[in-house]
Amino acid sequence: MAISKDEAVEKARRDLARRLNVDASTIKQQSVEDSDFPDMALGAAEDGEMSGQMITSGWRIRLGADGKNFEYRADKNQVRLYKYKGKNYRI
Amino acid sequence: MNRNNFLIHLALAIVLILIAAFAGQLNRWRKQWRSSVRVIPAAEKKRASTTEEVALAEARALGRPEVLVKFKPGVSLETIDELTAGFNDRVEDRIENVPGLESIDDLDNADPAEIVAQYSALPEVEYAEPNFEIELDAATETINAPLPPIHPSDPRFDDQWALANSGQRGGKQGADISAMHAWLTTTGSDKVVVAVLDSGVDYTHEDLAPNMWKRPASVAPYHDDQLGTIEDEDGFNAIDNESDPMDENGHGTHCAGIIGAEGGNNIGITGVNWKIRIMPLKFMNAGGFGTTKDAIEAINYVIDRKKAGVNVRIISASWGSTQRSRALEEVIRKAYENDILFVAAAGNATTNNDRSPHYPSNYPNVLSVAALDRNDALAKFSNYGVKSVAIAAPGVDILSTWLGNAYEEKSGTSMATPVVSGVAALIVAENPRITVEQLKKRLLASVDPLPALKSKTATGGRINAAKALR
């Protein structure tokens, strides 16, 4: 089922709260921008993952917590955390 | 008559004969000059926009009999003479082998178009037409000249700048793969199988269905010791290890359409190949991503089918990542050893693959493809690499097939890759016995050099399908 922009933001917020072990209400939404990503893994492929090399439209979601910034990438099919402690994660 | 009178008369006769002879020669010279020097008023020629109009202008300028008129059967010669005399014309010649056909000269030197109109209006006339000039030299030139390029009947063809760039939407005329000239040699063959290793293919799409591969009855179902026997009538699904490779994303369907949407069927778009067999392989899911392991499974399937007698010569791989896998590299090498060319996307990170490798495009035995825009510039997203990226092809705003009998424009080295795979398939169609090594060399030698690609790719050029088939 297709994910909307609002659902993607909410999914990202919940994921970050879980990872940081904080209340989701403390997560600040810094920006949500329409963006084109270089591939179908939104430029955030996990280890061992291959993706279609097609420019893919989605949203770049920037969140803040504990004085740090975090980037999520999403489209209608998926939400991904970009370079969290050096690695990418598909949520 | 005395001797003096006789000599005077003889001299006069000789003078008269010489004058007559000279006048005759003058007339012949005049006629020769008029038939060899074609002086057509520029204004007239400029106005003439159709072949017929040009012929009329030429007829006027040359003083040739202006019109050919075919009178209906039963119209007598006397009636014809009366009708022509009524227009102050004359029958210049009667074409005996075609009763009723007359070559008519207008003595007023009127506009041939008017003469044609006059005669066409007569109830006695079947048709009238201007006297077209047929030039031997021109005819010879026509025979020796290249045939006109083939323009398919598919309604969206004019949106496919990659195949024929007329400058549409701000593009550069001729910045294409010369498909229309390539099709003079071949439009593909249903004997050639290309594996589209991707998210599967919507094999029910109306523009793809006739070109989809079906396992021949002579080839046994796929058997794998671990997976068991799979009834692979329509291809292979490596995600679920089953036979159905239906696309749930659209990416694989798009790539398949570029290679081989049926051409000349008055539907949608034209593939690089009008006729082909597309073997759909699914290893990427509805999101457009998949695992290295499933890619390996699918390549293993292709090699197995090749050994079983399927003429699969190309694997088109519009996917990748920056992670190296020796196992993937190994199975691609096996495919190459089995005469299967592996064509892969160079990637869309705007990076130099010589320094930051992208896989599988960076593996040996792989033809790596960069993307070009409609102005023959390297696409702003495309990876490059003079050592690691072999060739470039159109990859921006590429119209192709999509899920549900739809068509969409997409961009990426994903779109450039099937262009090259498609050209490779055309080469195989024309040269069925070509080896994979020869095929690779042929592709690399078939580029139009582009300044934008100097020091960006190994060949420095855009693939040219017409050159590839010479």
Interface residues (C-beta under 8 A of the other chain):
Chain A: P38 D39 M40 A41 G43 A45 D47 G48 E49 M50 S51 G52 Q53 M54 I55 T56 N77 Q78
Chain B: D198 S199 N249 H251 H254 F283 M284 A286 G287 G288 F289 G290 T291 T292 K293 A295 S318 W319 G320 S321 T322 Q323 S325 A345 A346 G347 N348 A349 T350 F381 K410 S411 G412 T413 S414 M415 T417
